[in-house]
Amino acid sequence: MSIDQPLLPVIVPDWPAPRQVRALVTTRRGGVSVAPYDSLNLGLHVGDCAQSVAENRRRLRGLLPAEPVWLDQVHGRTVVDADHALGVHQADAAVARRSGVVCAVMTADCLPVLFCDDAGSVVGAAHAGWRGLAAGVLEATVAGMAVPSSCVLAWLGPAIGPAAFEVGDDVRDTFIADDPGAAEAFVGLAQPGKWLADIYALARRRLLRAGVVRVYGGGACTVGEPDRYYSFRRDQRTGRFASMVWLD
């Protein structure tokens, strides 16, 4: 569901998380960046004016208990302990057990995945592009939470949808080599060697193999909603929105 804060519309994940687990996803609305980054771009690495990004982050900070633990995302599987993170870490996921520590990932087509456990004792966030997904970033995040996977809930945030994610044989072959059943997540196109990939289905398969059976979300398409989401595949030069989770 969506809740419109003053000047800052956000998305609140619809999942049965414990009361002390808080999460939100920004959209592209409510900031000061100008085209093509209009308007709530939170990424400093995309060519936007640094002062605009700083103001956008300031507005976001008003909704949070602390500044998010920002990551230098590299499409890998490294998981940061956000409770003790200093500076910006080169990683694609973070976990936290202390209240008020905000785990965050930024995306613009890649899949953001938020995690918590039944007891509300640990949360996590992962950035899962196809490379990170294939490398095992979701499994690494679950392992980093250090609780039984049967106790873990996951929420799949806004990403490129299955009707828009065109890939080549290399991507399909990478997933099938590790999991032959992943072929179900690909639909062949008329052009040989081209496929439509369902990144949500691929993520669910990886989570299931990690023992996470309660998975929510996964119905958006960043490419198909230009007024709401940034999309690198659609626009190339564009901003980034953030998906965040923390403990009260």
C-alpha positions as CSV (number, residue, x, y, z in Angstrom):
1,M,0.0,0.0,0.0
2,S,1.1,3.6,-0.4
3,I,1.1,6.3,2.3
4,D,1.6,9.9,1.2
5,Q,3.8,11.7,3.7
6,P,4.1,15.5,3.3
7,L,6.2,16.0,0.1
8,L,7.3,12.4,0.2
9,P,5.2,9.5,-1.1
10,V,6.5,6.2,0.1
11,I,5.5,2.5,-0.2
12,V,5.0,0.4,2.9
13,P,5.5,-3.3,2.3
14,D,2.5,-5.5,2.8
15,W,3.9,-8.4,4.8
16,P,3.1,-9.9,8.2
17,A,6.2,-8.6,9.9
18,P,6.3,-8.2,13.7
19,R,5.2,-4.8,15.0
20,Q,8.8,-3.7,15.8
21,V,9.9,-4.2,12.2
22,R,9.6,-1.1,10.1
23,A,10.1,-0.8,6.3
24,L,9.5,1.6,3.5
25,V,10.3,2.1,-0.2
26,T,10.7,5.5,-1.7
27,T,9.4,6.4,-5.2
28,R,10.8,9.0,-7.6
29,R,8.4,11.6,-6.3
30,G,8.9,14.3,-3.6
31,G,12.4,15.5,-4.2
32,V,14.3,18.4,-5.8
33,S,16.4,16.7,-8.6
34,V,15.8,17.9,-12.1
35,A,15.4,15.7,-15.2
36,P,16.4,13.1,-15.9
37,Y,16.8,12.4,-12.2
38,D,13.5,14.0,-11.2
39,S,12.8,14.1,-8.5
40,L,13.7,12.1,-5.4
41,N,17.0,10.6,-6.6
42,L,18.9,9.2,-3.7
43,G,22.0,8.0,-5.6
44,L,25.2,10.0,-5.6
45,H,26.8,7.8,-8.3
46,V,24.5,8.5,-11.2
47,G,25.6,12.0,-12.3
48,D,23.0,14.0,-10.4
49,C,23.9,17.3,-8.6
50,A,25.3,16.4,-5.2
51,Q,23.4,19.2,-3.5
52,S,20.1,17.8,-4.8
53,V,20.9,14.3,-3.6
54,A,21.8,15.7,-0.2
55,E,18.5,17.5,0.0
56,N,16.6,14.4,-1.1
57,R,18.3,12.4,1.5
58,R,17.6,15.0,4.1
59,R,13.9,14.7,3.3
60,L,14.0,11.0,3.6
61,R,15.9,11.2,6.9
62,G,12.8,12.8,8.4
63,L,11.0,9.5,8.1
64,L,13.7,7.4,9.6
65,P,15.3,6.9,13.1
66,A,18.8,7.4,11.7
67,E,20.7,7.9,8.4
68,P,20.6,4.7,6.4
69,V,23.7,2.5,6.1
70,W,24.4,3.3,2.5
71,L,26.2,0.7,0.4
72,D,28.5,0.9,-2.6
73,Q,26.7,-1.8,-4.6
74,V,28.7,-4.0,-6.9
75,H,26.4,-6.8,-7.9
76,G,28.0,-9.3,-5.6
77,R,27.1,-11.2,-2.5
78,T,28.9,-9.5,0.3
79,V,26.7,-8.8,3.4
80,V,27.6,-6.0,5.8
81,D,26.9,-6.0,9.6
82,A,25.1,-2.7,9.7
83,D,25.3,-2.5,13.5
84,H,29.0,-1.9,13.2
85,A,29.4,-0.3,9.8
86,L,31.5,2.8,9.5
87,G,31.6,4.7,6.2
88,V,30.3,3.3,2.9
89,H,31.0,-0.4,2.4
90,Q,31.3,-2.2,-1.0
91,A,28.6,-4.7,-0.6
92,D,25.1,-5.6,-1.8
93,A,23.3,-6.5,1.4
94,A,23.2,-5.6,5.1
95,V,21.7,-7.0,8.3
96,A,21.0,-5.3,11.6
97,R,20.0,-6.4,15.1
98,R,20.1,-3.1,16.9
99,S,17.1,-0.9,17.0
100,G,17.3,2.2,14.8
101,V,19.9,0.9,12.4
102,V,18.5,1.3,8.9
103,C,19.5,-1.3,6.3
104,A,19.1,0.2,2.8
105,V,19.6,-0.7,-0.9
106,M,19.1,1.4,-3.9
107,T,17.7,0.2,-7.2
108,A,16.3,1.2,-10.6
109,D,15.3,-2.2,-12.1
110,C,17.3,-4.6,-9.9
111,L,15.3,-6.4,-7.2
112,P,15.4,-5.1,-3.7
113,V,14.6,-7.8,-1.1
114,L,13.8,-7.0,2.6
115,F,14.0,-9.6,5.4
116,C,13.0,-10.0,9.0
117,D,12.5,-12.9,11.4
118,D,9.4,-13.9,13.3
119,A,10.8,-12.6,16.6
120,G,11.6,-9.2,15.2
121,S,15.2,-9.7,16.3
122,V,17.0,-9.1,13.0
123,V,16.3,-7.5,9.7
124,G,18.1,-7.4,6.4
125,A,18.1,-5.8,2.9
126,A,19.6,-7.1,-0.3
127,H,20.2,-5.7,-3.8
128,A,19.7,-8.5,-6.3
129,G,20.4,-7.8,-9.9
130,W,20.6,-10.9,-12.0
131,R,24.4,-11.2,-11.3
132,G,24.0,-10.9,-7.6
133,L,21.0,-13.2,-7.6
134,A,23.0,-15.8,-9.5
135,A,26.0,-15.3,-7.1
136,G,23.8,-16.0,-4.1
137,V,23.3,-12.7,-2.5
138,L,19.9,-13.7,-1.1
139,E,21.2,-16.9,0.4
140,A,24.2,-15.0,1.9
141,T,21.8,-12.5,3.5
142,V,19.7,-15.2,5.1
143,A,22.9,-16.8,6.4
144,G,24.0,-13.4,7.7
145,M,20.8,-13.1,9.8
146,A,22.0,-16.1,11.8
147,V,18.5,-17.4,12.6
148,P,16.8,-20.6,11.3
149,S,15.6,-19.9,7.7
150,S,12.2,-21.3,8.7
151,C,11.8,-18.2,10.9
152,V,12.6,-15.7,8.1
153,L,10.1,-13.6,6.1
154,A,11.1,-11.9,2.8
155,W,9.5,-9.2,0.8
156,L,10.3,-8.6,-2.9
157,G,10.3,-4.9,-3.7
158,P,9.7,-3.1,-7.1
159,A,11.9,-4.4,-9.9
160,I,11.8,-4.9,-13.7
161,G,8.8,-7.1,-14.5
162,P,8.7,-10.3,-16.5
163,A,7.2,-8.7,-19.5
164,A,10.1,-6.2,-19.8
165,F,13.3,-8.0,-18.7
166,E,14.8,-9.2,-21.9
167,V,18.0,-11.2,-21.5
168,G,20.3,-13.3,-23.6
169,D,21.4,-17.0,-23.5
170,D,24.2,-16.1,-21.1
171,V,21.8,-15.1,-18.3
172,R,19.5,-18.0,-18.8
173,D,22.5,-20.5,-19.0
174,T,23.9,-19.0,-15.7
175,F,20.8,-19.8,-13.8
176,I,20.0,-23.1,-15.4
177,A,23.6,-24.4,-14.8
178,D,23.0,-24.1,-11.0
179,D,19.2,-24.9,-11.0
180,P,17.8,-26.7,-14.1
181,G,14.3,-25.9,-12.9
182,A,15.0,-22.2,-13.3
183,A,14.2,-22.7,-17.0
184,E,10.6,-22.1,-15.9
185,A,11.4,-18.5,-15.2
186,F,12.3,-17.8,-18.9
187,V,10.1,-17.3,-21.9
188,G,11.6,-17.5,-25.4
189,L,11.2,-14.7,-27.8
190,A,11.0,-14.8,-31.6
191,Q,14.7,-13.7,-31.9
192,P,17.0,-16.7,-31.3
193,G,19.0,-16.4,-28.1
194,K,16.6,-13.9,-26.5
195,W,14.4,-14.5,-23.5
196,L,12.1,-12.7,-21.1
197,A,13.2,-13.4,-17.5
198,D,11.1,-13.3,-14.4
199,I,13.4,-12.0,-11.7
200,Y,10.7,-12.4,-9.1
201,A,10.3,-16.1,-9.9
202,L,14.1,-16.6,-9.9
203,A,14.3,-14.9,-6.5
204,R,11.6,-17.1,-5.1
205,R,13.4,-20.2,-6.2
206,R,16.7,-19.0,-4.6
207,L,14.9,-18.2,-1.4
208,L,13.1,-21.6,-1.3
209,R,16.4,-23.3,-1.7
210,A,17.7,-21.3,1.3
211,G,14.7,-22.5,3.3
212,V,12.7,-19.3,3.2
213,V,9.1,-20.3,2.3
214,R,7.2,-17.1,3.3
215,V,7.9,-14.6,0.5
216,Y,5.7,-11.6,-0.2
217,G,5.5,-8.8,-2.7
218,G,6.8,-9.1,-6.3
219,G,4.0,-7.6,-8.3
220,A,5.5,-4.3,-9.6
221,C,7.3,-3.4,-12.7
222,T,9.7,-0.4,-12.6
223,V,9.9,-0.2,-16.4
224,G,6.1,0.1,-16.8
225,E,5.5,2.8,-14.2
226,P,7.6,5.8,-15.3
227,D,5.8,8.2,-13.0
228,R,6.6,6.2,-9.9
229,Y,9.9,4.4,-10.4
230,Y,13.3,4.9,-11.8
231,S,14.3,2.4,-14.5
232,F,17.8,2.1,-15.9
233,R,16.5,-0.3,-18.6
234,R,13.9,2.2,-19.8
235,D,15.9,5.5,-19.4
236,Q,19.6,4.8,-19.0
237,R,20.4,8.1,-17.3
238,T,18.1,8.1,-14.3
239,G,18.0,8.1,-10.5
240,R,17.7,5.5,-7.8
241,F,15.0,4.8,-5.2
242,A,15.7,3.1,-1.9
243,S,14.2,0.1,0.0
244,M,14.8,0.2,3.7
245,V,14.1,-1.9,6.8
246,W,14.9,-1.4,10.5
247,L,13.9,-2.3,14.0
248,D,12.0,0.1,16.3
